[in-house]
């Protein structure tokens, strides 16, 4: 008699399309369910992407509605927004992409929110990464100067260490400048119309995300 093979498929966590995961307390959309696709601020948690303005990447979590381009009208209705550190960058366009370790599109530990560095106590050693692409324009002596900025950020490996504001591998190779405590910048590129162009920083250890995966 040949017995059938039993294949155990791990249960998936709670997903966005189930409609039970909601925005956190204090968010402008507090208690509303997360949606598949882009929300009114520009976040697409299902697709691990953001596309909008720099201010809108922060306004929602601080309890403000999305900024839609009219400064006077927005501040008339939301005067406290002018006191935030990011308000001066409200017209900067921003695109972000991240992997599952940065912000997952599932809740696997049943705490009601999307996982971050799931399976790790912190971002350190999680392999999390983020790309940030900004574009904007400045007025200099009545001339409009367009610019773009791109950066790649990774969670520091578990055996990395900090020295002089830089993350290093256990083999003493420079990973990149410390940012947000647990992360390193591994590449940045800045281009300005009629001004600086090209790579500002490139990690000597590696500018590739795969080299920092656990």
N, C-alpha and C positions, 0 to 999 in steps of 0.2 A: 504494500500500500504506500503510495506516494502522498505525503502530506503537502498541503498547499503552503507556499511561502507567505508569510504575513509581513507586509511592509508598513511600518509605522511612519506616518507623515506628520511632522510637528505641526501643531496648531499655529496659525498665524495670529498675530496680535490684532487689536482693534484697529480697523482701517478708517480712513477719512470718509469713504463712501458709505459707511454704515450710519453716518449722521449723528453719532453720539459724542464725538470728540468736539469740544467747544473752545472758544477763545478764553484766555485766562482772566481771572478777576482783575479789574482795573483797565482792561483793554476797552477801546471804544465799542467793540463788538462783543463785549463780555456776555458769556453764556449762549451766544449764537453758535450754531454748529459750523465747524470748518467745512469748506467746500472743495470739491475737486475742481481744479482750474484756478484762475486768478481771482483774488478777492478785490475789494474796492481800494485797497492800499497798493496792490501790485504783487502780493505774495501768492505764489503757486506752491503750496506745501507738498502737494501730490507729486509735482514735477521737479521739486528741489530747485526752485528758481524764484527770483524777484525781478520785476521790471517796472520801474516807476521813477519817482523823484527821490533824492536823498532824504528829504524830510519825511516822506511817507514811509520810509523803512523804519522810522522811529515813532511817528506821531500816534499811530494806533495804540501801541502798548502803553503810551502815556495818557491815553484817554481822550485824545483829540480825533476829530474827523479827518478824512483825507484832504490834503491841500490840492487844489485844482488849478492853480496858476494866478489867481487874483489875490494879491497880497492884502490890499486894503479891505476887501470884503471878508477875507478869512480872519484877519486880526480884529475886525469889528465884532465878529461873532466869537472869536477865540483869542482874546488879548494875551492870555498867559503863554501862548505858543511863542511869542516874541522873546520870552525869557529862557527858552531852551537853547542848548549849545549848538544844535544842528539847524536852527532856523535860518541862519545866514546862508546855508547851502540848499535852500528849498528849491531852487530852480536847476540844480545840478541833476542831470539824468544818471540813473544808476541801474546796472544790471548785475545780478549776483547768481552764482550757481554753487551748489554744495553737494556733498555726498551724504549717505545715510548716517554716518557717524556724527556729522555736524548737527543736522536735524533730520530725524527719520520721518517717514510718512505713516508710521504706525505707532501704536502704544502697546508695547510688549510686556510692561511691568504693571499694568492695570492701575496706573496713577491718574489716568484721565487726560494726560497730555502727551504730545509727540515726544518720542525718546530722543535724548541727546547722549552721545558716547555710550550707547547701550552695551552692557557687558563690561564696562570699565567704571572705576570709581570716579574718574574725572576725564577730561579730554586728553590728558597726558597718555601717550601710548595707544590712543584709540584709532589713529589713522584718519582723523577728521580733516577735511580740507574745504576751502572756500575760494572762489574767484570773485573779484570785485572790479567792475569796469565802469568808470565814471566819464562823463563828458559834459562840457559846459562852455561858457564864454564869459570873458571879462571885458569891461570897457576901460581902456587905457588911453587917456588924452583924446577922447572922442573916437577912438578906433576900437572896433570889436575884435578881440583876440580869442580864437577858438582853441580849445585844448582837450586832450583825452588822457586818462590815467588808468592803468591796469595793474592789478597786483594779485599774487597767489599766496595764500596763507595756509599753513599746515599746523596741526597739533604736534607738539614736540614728542619725539619718541620717548619711551619709558626709561631708557638709560641715558638720555641726554642731560646736559648740565648747562648752567648759565654762567657766563663770565663777561663782565664789562658790558652788560646789556645785549649780549649775543648768546644764542643757543648754539651748543656744540654737540657733536656726536660723541659716543663713548670713546671713539678713536681720535678725538680732538679735531675733527673736521668742522669748519664753520657752517652751521645750518642757515642762520639768518638772525636779524634783529628780533628781540622779544616784542611781542604785541599782545595785549590783553592777557598778560601773565603766562598762560599755558600754550601760547602759539608763537610761531615764527613766520616772518615774511621771507619767502624764498625767491621771489621775483617781483620787481616793479618796473614799469615802463611809463615814461611820460613824454608826450608830444605836444608841443605848443606851436601854433601858427606863427611863423617867423622867429621862433625861439628854440629852446632846447628840444632835442629829439632823441629818442632811443632808450636803452636800458639804463635805469638808475641803479638797480641792484640785481645781482644774479648769484644765487647760493653756490659757494664753492663745493659744498657737499653734494648737492643735486637740486635742480629746479623742478624735478619730476615728482608728482604726487605718490607714485608707486613706491618710491624709495622710503616712504615714511609710514607705510602700512604695517600693522603688527604681524 
